[in-house]
Amino acid sequence: MSSKPPYVELNGISASPGIAIGRAFVHSKEIPPIRRRRVSADQVEEEAERFLNTLHQTAEEIRRTRRLVSAEHGEDLAQIFDAQLAMVNDVEMKKTTLRCIREQHCSAERAFQETLEQMKQGFASIEDEFLRQRLSDLLDIEHQVLLRLNGNDIQALHTLRANTIVVAHDLLPSESAQLGGRMVKGIALDVGGSTSHAAIIARSLGLPTVLGAGKCMESTESGDVVIVDGNAGRVHIRPTDEVLRDYRLRLRRQQRRERDLTARRGLPAVTKDDHTVILLANVDVPGEVEIAVANGARGVGMFRTEYLFMGYQLPSEEEQVEAYSRIVKAMAPQPVTIRTMDLGGDKLAHVLNSFSEANPYLGWRGIRICLDTPDLFKTQLRAILRAGEHGEVRILLPMISSLDELRTARSLLHEACDELLEEGLAFQQNCLLGVMVEVPSVALMADDFAQEADFFSLGTNDLIQYTLAVDRGNSRVAPLYDAYHPAVLRLIRQVTTSGRAHGIPVSVCGEIGGDPSATVLLLGLGVERLSMSPGLIPEVKEVIRSTTLSHAREQAEKCLEMKTGTEVREHLKKGLARKPSGERD
């Protein structure tokens, strides 16, 4: 008699917070082996017609999925399927496949697979996360077309039973779109990052999700009990009775806590000694603004605009104006900070004459692309300014590393304003221009930058990676990624001190900004604005309301004297256990 498979605990990336307990549905999407079948000369045109009909069916299914996503998640998220439609209708892809069928007498399956292999090779050496999403689109199309050509049904996720944890190597865009409803409780994937299609949809649905969990699919069988801890980024497969009891208790506490927080979400984010903290929302798509408002956000601290540029053609100024205006109107009169596109040149290769880079994270990306393509940059600046007519917008520049970049960007902003004035178009004048502090050079020169920038936004995710030389997506070095490393804390303090000295606001928009266990430390370091995923706002607010600024400063000063992140974490646990004195009126 075989023994019960052992308990497995895996670490990954928290893509959507919360705890979920359920039975695993292991989602496999293997494509049947493609036989090297040749077709006779008199069957060639019939085979070509079969291929074209299948493409047509696939395009119709993508349109159906797009309509579903638009209805359930909003038009902005639905636009990710426009890239798939462009791929299905790609003339060169069709020509190459048909040529293989007609000239080499290949079956439609073999011809299409070989064509896509050539296309995928163009993505093989690229590490950039957003570009991997383009590969995800290509794989999605390959999966759908080859399954149809082989006469197989596509596995549907929308028919799952209640209390299901979806476990897979990855989820294709069309599969992520089927995760709505109450059946799916959580998601655990082997790969993926916080900006993947699955992560964005999971957050919009409030599904606890852990990505990049390694051998999750390999370690799980359908029906296994699985715990997804989206708070800590852990997946527990076949947990022991002790672990299961512990998480069931945590889940009940979480559910009670959510009810309590819902009842208290209208209360202000004020410490016991009457220090006000401004809580803002990080937003991926305009549809999330409603959730942000419901959770008490006092504005949008960072609206990521990358999704607009992920298609096969650049968005026009009018398309951008429409997208930005929706979020500005929904949040008015609270301010909306819009980050200019933070893309790598590799994923814009289809529209810019760019090239593959060995290390795109340190390459041609963000503000570097914008300043090298001023027309592209000014189009986005003009669109943001015009959207500001409906409320208040602020512009945030990513990947800044020198004052020359900030000065050039401000000059282009002035040019955009002059053009709009000359054209007689309505726009927001005197728009604040801020700097994303994510490169150590900016943190070290914060005093100089504070004299020219209108505000700072600490992008701690990249600041930590660049300061510690650690790629947190690399499992071999990910444990070295430490938000509590004293070097990181000292850089944060340096930035807040410079901001206060020059009278400019400083916010934190990285993941640590939404981590309740870090809230007291950040307040003590001088951070007065925290921007986070909308669903995290109530929990962070409760921490703020339960502490005092004097206690936070005391904790921060002690942490700044420590030598390791481990010491900092251990000290914070002890400090949080001690309730600060003081009552609010």
Secondary structure, DSSP 4 states (H G I P E B T S, - for coil): -PPPPPPEEEE-EEEE-SEEEEEEEEE--PPPP----B--GGGHHHHHHHHHHHHHHHHHHHHHHHHHHHHHH-HHHHTHHHHHHHHHT-HHHHHHHHHHHHHH-B-HHHHHHHHHHHHHHTTTT---HHHHHHHHHHHHHHHHHHHHHTTPPPPPSTTPPSSEEEEES---HHHHTT--SSSEEEEEESS--TTSHHHHHHHHHT--EEE--SSHHHH--TT-EEEEETTTTEEEES--HHHHHHHHHHHHHHHHHHHHHHHHTTS--B-TT--B-EEEEEESSGGGHHHHHHTT-SSEEEEE-GGGGSSSSPPPHHHHHHHHHHHHHHHTTS-EEEEPP--BGGGGTTTS-----S-GGGSSBTHHHHHHSHHHHHHHHHHHHHHGGGS-EEEEE-S--SHHHHHHHHHHHHHHHHHHHHHT----SS-EEEEEE-SHHHHHTHHHHTTT-SEEEE-HHHHHHHHHT--TTSTTTGGG--TT-HHHHHHHHHHHHHHHHTT--EEE-SGGGG-HHHHHHHHHTT--EEEE-GGGHHHHHHHHHTS-HHHHHHHHHHHHT-SSHHHHHHHHHHHHHSPPP----
